[in-house]
Amino acid sequence: MSWCVIEPDHGVLTELIQEMEVTGVQAEELISLDLDSLDKLRPIYGIIFLSKTPDDEEDDHHVIKDPIPNLFFASQVTNNSGPTHAILAILMNSPDVEIGPELSALKEFTKDFTPELKGSAINNSESIRTVHNSFARPDPFLPYVPNKGKYDYYFISYVLVDGVVYELDGLKEGPISLGQCYGGQDHIYWLRVVQPFIEDRIERQENKYNVIGIMKNRKEVYTAQLKELLRKRRLTLQPEDEGGDVNVLALSRINDRIEGVRESILLEEEKFKQWRAENIERRHNWMPFISNMLKMLAEKKQLRPLMEKARRDRR
């Protein structure tokens, strides 16, 4: 029933989302909270703020303990489940995301549960726990990595539900309302509301933090943009078929944008390949290889000289 510490890397979180049978969604580290930068990444379904330690300062905002229609809020009832818990807080509150049969069933089953019971349902979900624990680094000595590990973080999710921006912290008794918002998750307005609250937390963390956006798969976004640009190019070339003059300047601009979008698609493909390779390396247990290599060096009587050289180099 234990949950292992996993690295809260955007490549890890993206594959975790995919392993939970959610498609068309990825995690991306947010280097800047500048609204122009965020605007280019829309739609952003939610934002995760993670820090090394909980914020000890008193929060002036009122925790809502009464049930809120359409808002999924679950208490975090077990250690180390923070990354998965934070992701679920966003996915379960994103109507535009196809969350798949497993999470859909969990959401329906727990819709009338208290936050504590929702958290227990997540904790008792063998499939979710198995996906989470599959990202634990292999440890040759311990079957379970304690929650004081290198990647032990504190997670807070920010979402927009029915025109209200909420802060969801599974270690609190309920959600916190941050204000009303016009538009949906695909608009910049909700990001404008949440921006100052995250920036305030950043100022108090002394660089021991990270901000990750849960957003629509970027390759899918760029592919849709490419399709639209190709359509515009066909329309721009139509006057030539009809014996008229083509708008050369407009055509040149469209071709430049097409080239840029195609390059973005290639970069996304390379990024996903890199994430996949890194995740394979994270999961791989190198101890058998190291053990056999040391054994072979000992058999060839090379191990002791290497150890003595290493001792001399350390001096």
Buried (B, 14 or more C-beta within 10 A) or exposed (E): EBBBBBBBBBBBBBBBBBBBBBEBBBBBEBEEBEEEEBEEBBBBBBBBBBBBEEBEEEEEEEEBEEEBEEBBBBBBBBBBBBBBBBBBBBBBBBEEBBBBEBBEEBBEEBEEBBBEBBBBBBBEBEEBBEBBBBBBBEEEEEEEBEBEBEBBBBBBBBBBBEEBBBBBBBEBEBBBBBBEBEEEBEBBBBBBBBBEBBEEBBEEBEEEBBBBBBBBBBBBBBBEBBEEBEEBBEEBEEEEEEEEEEEEEEBEEBEEBBEBBBEBBEEBEEBBEEBEEBBEEBEEEEEEEEEEEEEEBEEEEEBEEEEEEEEEEEE
